[in-house]
Amino acid sequence: MRRIGRLLFVAVLSLALSLPAFSAQTPLETQMAKTATYLQQTVPKPSLGTVGGEWTILALSRSQAQVPESYWETYYNDLEEQVKAKNGVLHEKKYTEYSRVVLALTAIGKDPTNVAGFNLLKPLGDYEKTIWQGMNGPIWALLALDCGQYPVPENEQAQTQATRQRYIERILSCQLEDGGWSLFGGTEAQTEADRVSDADMTGMALQALSPYRKDPAVAEAIEKALLALSQMQEADGSFSTGGIATVESTVQVLVALTTLGISVEDSRFVKDGQTVLDGLFSFAKEDGSFAHSKTQEGSNLMATEQALYGMAALWRAQQQLPSLYDMSDVALANGGTEKTEEEKGFRLPEANKEVAFADVTGEEAEAVTALASRGILSGMDDGLFHPKGTLSRAQMATILTNTFQWQAKNPVPFADCKTHWAKDAIAAAFEAGVLAGKTDTSFDPEGLITRQEAAVMLSRAAERMGQDTSRTESQARNSLSLFEDYMQADPWAWAALSYCLDTGILEESAMRLEPKAAVSRGETAQMVYQLVQVLG
């Protein structure tokens, strides 16, 4: 019996050592571990390709499976060789090839703008060629561009230069009457079959639109699509395309829900007590693989790849990690998102009091409460916050100094601040390089802050904390051209406005930038709060 016990212990230990590093405390984590192990064993040498390539890389990396560094290098070395052999052209027409590779490279911290000397992002700057594939084109282009917050590359050979807004508008214009999307529905190539939406394409469209849901038109489209998806769900929680329930369709809906911050327990997506996750599990095999459909007896590699990254999307949401396609947690090879030691050491002051203002509600209240409870900002003498009130330069200096806990080494250098109540904060923010004077000797502490000035100050704070806030003029224009009034902004503020818009620090106001409008107290609280999120 002791010998049998030892053998069992060795067997269990061997299995444990072979599994990726998941705690396996939940059914989700247990299944993820089994599927990750199956994938590594089935695809020992990942290479460029739809199956056994980028989706395997994405699934394993975003699930944080325990994978040797050599695994990623095997893929990257193969990719370099193939890119050289193809002279940088992955496909003449299917531009999703580029999007898929960009996602995989970003997920493992590689730079897609320089693979064997070729910029694999550049083709996505060609609008007409990208949308040739129907909805797949603009959807995956947006996901690829947004995964690393890449600027849309200029493509001098393009008939129409792509922008994020063009891709968004293409997706919105092709939404079907039933609320969803199909591959060619709403395009010039539409057939009768394309008039009915499918779950697969609808889920992917929602993933691409998710970062832009503060736009009222996008928000409306998302709500219509969610209603359509709710009606498509099968009794076992899964989803079908073409009348057949598949892993792929189920996964795309699952990823869409997690990207939008919607729980799998949401009543709209629970049928007969079964969630989308239950529906996905119904395709699982004992060895950790997944079948494509219920009628398929064996395993399917693409279904297994997608199943793992779908589970990873849900797991990341549960762990409050960046979503599947938000790769801000990855340190890129070009240093774009790598944190400096100063940034890693940044800590907000601890919350030490309960604060609530009767005149602040919704998302604004979350930001105001979080900052006020830490003494970063405060209300007015009447006990209210007055979120629509304006903000002075002295008040902004105080908020930033309180947030980052800067200390001035020298007295305030401005004559008009020597006796001002915020003189120490102004001195600290000035020494930090975040605020400048109006002249060498004056600061104008009671002057109001505009939206573009606030963007510049927050951008400088982010740069000081290790963020890459640089933007070329063309990159900045690409971000700002979404707004009809962006030319009202002063050129010196373009890069900062672009950075703040790209990272969500600055919100749109009815699709107008309003760069020279006075920034409000409530808006400033939200901007500072979002900056803190960006800094981790």
Beta strands, then each sheet from edge to edge (+ up, - down):
strand 1: 240-241
strand 2: 244-245
sheet 1: 1+ 2-
end
